[in-house]
Amino acid sequence: MTRPFNFSAGPAALPEEVLQQAASEMLDWHGSGMSVMEMSHRGKEFISIAQQAESDLREILAIPAHYKVLFMQGGAIAENAIVPMNLSSRGGHMDYVVTGSWSLKSQKEARKYGQVNVIASNEADGHTTVPDPATWTFSRNAAYVHVCSNETINGIELHELPDLKALGCDAPLVIDCSSHIASRPIDWSRVGLAYAGAQKNIGPAGLTLVIVREDLLGHALPITPSAFDYKIVADHESMYNTPPTYAIYLAGLVFQWIKRQREATTQGELQGLAAIEARNIAKADRLYGYLDASGFYSTHVAANARSRMNAPFFLPADALYEPFLVGAKAQGLLQLKGHKSVGGLRASIYNALPLAGVDALVAYLKEFAQRHG
Ligand SMILES: *Cc1c(COP(=O)(O)O)cnc(C)c1O
């Protein structure tokens, strides 16, 4: 039986192969006689799982050696506090760029820990554009500059990370990349710290990834809980407290799945993250291409700011939403309802959603438009 296509924004679809593998290893991991959930996090079995996951992630994302990979908990929302607790003492203001719901929330939380400057915002246009980095007015001696590189709710993506040095700012760039991590490469020369909840693109909820340049460790405010002090977590190799072991294991299976991917393109066969990225571009092109051509559906986000991962779109009449969603579900197209703050519909097309899923969605969109247009 084929499974439905799941367009959830998160927790989101996982590769079927990964779920099958996890199911087959559920009762007895590699002859250990234990489920991964039943293992000591300090035993050799789990340590090997965690080390493999970290080394695969480092390979996929080409993470330089002078960055630490931390497996934490609390999600990206906890990081909204943990980042300022760890980095605010490094300078004066904390600079935030507001591009949508998530970055708005991030800067609000940071205010509990110091002075925040919102140095650019797209609030005036309803979060539909990315403010040009050339117009950002950095604070002097900023502790860091924070952006949300993919706004899951508004469907906005920074397709190029700003080069702060070239813009005259020495502060490290902090990115909330929860909803597009591992969908494309990250230019580490531009990033001081990246954080991401796992449940969008790399695994189950409960695991938060933090990838941080070593010189940013060791500046935590005295009030910082030990379990959230990056230096303490790094010194204990993410085992200061019990890490979310099963979520790390499952993310590790997803990293191996990414490494196995192959995609034939006009430039030859791509592998791993390059294959994933090419597929994500093809998926987004196909979906937005149809929406634009339809004359029935509408989108709000500026073309150069559209997310490859989350596509909000709208129907011409409010009365059509319910029949749309009921019909979609009957076709095996799940969780297409938009976020309540934006309304409309949203198709999240993360790594695990295959091109065939986008094709099935577009076929349904066409049929629905014909019926109601
Ligand atoms: C989902 C999401 C969050 C919230 O993550 P939690 O795990 O609920 O803390 C924050 N930022 C972005 C960009 C997200 O997509």
The ligand as an ORCA input file, in Angstrom:
! r2SCAN-3c Opt
* xyz 0 1
  C       9.139     25.261     13.797
  C      10.005     26.438     13.946
  C      10.309     26.981     15.199
  C       9.728     26.423     16.486
  O      10.331     25.248     16.852
  P       9.957     24.513     18.226
  O      10.547     23.167     18.040
  O       8.469     24.507     18.362
  O      10.621     25.249     19.333
  C      11.131     28.083     15.242
  N      11.660     28.609     14.129
  C      11.385     28.117     12.910
  C      11.992     28.748     11.714
  C      10.559     27.015     12.783
  O      10.285     26.509     11.570
*
